[in-house]
Structure formats: structure tokens, C-alpha cells
Amino acid sequence: MPGFRERLRDLPMFPDGLPDGQISDPDAVPPTPHDLFTAWFDDAVAAGAYAPHAMTLSTAGGGAVVDARTVLLTDLDAGGWWFAGHATSPKGRHLAENPHAALTFLWREIGRQVRVTGTVSSHPDVGVEDFRRRSDVSRATGLVDHQSEVLDDLAEHREAWAEALQEVRADPRRVPSTWTAWRLSPFSVEFWQTGAGTGQTRLRYRRGTGPTAWTTELLWP
């Protein structure tokens, strides 16, 4: 039986038949990373990518201990990338101590990755509307809270969740006091892709100053 290392090496990374890379000239890409991200996101959706809005959020608290988890993108605007959760959660505490964070999107179906690095700000007012627009199931999960605390018995969570579901259905406008929305305002956005017979390509947007908001540059893979 092969060892774990050998098993890993035999696993496929990306599907066959990926298109040739579309990035070749950093001066020919859209003027902002938001525009290119939207185009790539649409490509991922069209390719049938599962949960294309899922992203890895990496944070580090005041003690510089890095943590990461998967969260969902809730919006994208000129100011940045949005996500939501409890201010009292581990990610919320990290961001309160150190607002620098990074997001990573991986769309295997199209052989692309996007990395967004910047600073995060909290917007509880936006969080209220985000929570109220969620499904009953999602709001019940958020209402239970106690995220990452030790759970002695799984039945205890199931009971609390069932009670929370009844509460949000009885009062659709109820919002936990600790719920907030965060916006990551980027200073660097990197686009990576691989294609058939072209190898890997990396393009980075860096926030500039003055009349040019963004500068673009190719990076060695």
C-alpha cells in the first residue's frame, strides 16, 4: 500500500482542458482588481464551481498567532470585500486586536486563485441588514452563538438551535447584539491562474496614490 506522501502526489489538482491563461499584459487588465475579480467570479459560477463565494479568512490577534477559517463573501463594492459574523467570535476578537487580514478564493474548476490582503473595519449597521436577509436556518445558527466554546453534549446544541429557530421565525427582525459586518479594504490583490500548456501566471494589483489608484505587475510563479 502506498504511503501518504505517494497518495498525495497521485491526486489530481485541476480538471483537464483548462483554457489558456488570459493574463499576459498587466497594462491590458481592468483598471481595478474589483472588476477583474467580478469577471473571474462570473467565470467560476458559469463553470459550476460549488460555493464560489466561499473564502478563507486569515487573521492574527495581538499575540500574532495566525488562525484561518472559511467564511462566505456577502458583498463586493468599491470599498472592498464583505463578510459577517459575531464580534465576540475568535475572528471578531482577532480583528478587534489587529485589523490586518487576508482572504483567499480557490476555484479549482477554472484553475484560478485570488488573494486579497488589507485592513478590516466593522460595520454593525450593515450587519443588521445582513442578518435579517439570511434564511431562517442561518439566523437560528447565528442566534445560538457560543462559537468555538467547549460543548459538553451535542444534544445541548441541538436543543438550543431548535429553540433559536422558533425564535427567529416568531420574530423575523430579531438580530443578535454582537452581529456585525466587516469590510476588508485591500492594499494588494493577487490573481493566479494555470492553463493548458501555459504554466502559471500571477498578476498583482497594488494600491497606489495620486491619480492612479492601482498599479499592476506580473510576479514570478
Secondary structure, 3 states (H helix, E strand, C coil): CCCHHHHHHCCCCCCCCCCCCCCCCCCCCCCCHHHHHHHHHHHHHHCCCCCCCEEEEEEECCCCCEEEEEEECCEEECCEEEEEEECCCHHHHHHHHCCEEEEEEEEHHHCEEEEEEEEEEEEHHHHHHHHHCCCHHHHHHHHHCCCCCCCCCHHHHHHHHHHHHHHHHHCCCCCCCCEEEEEEEEEEEEEEEEECCCEEEEEEEEECCCCCCEEEEEECC
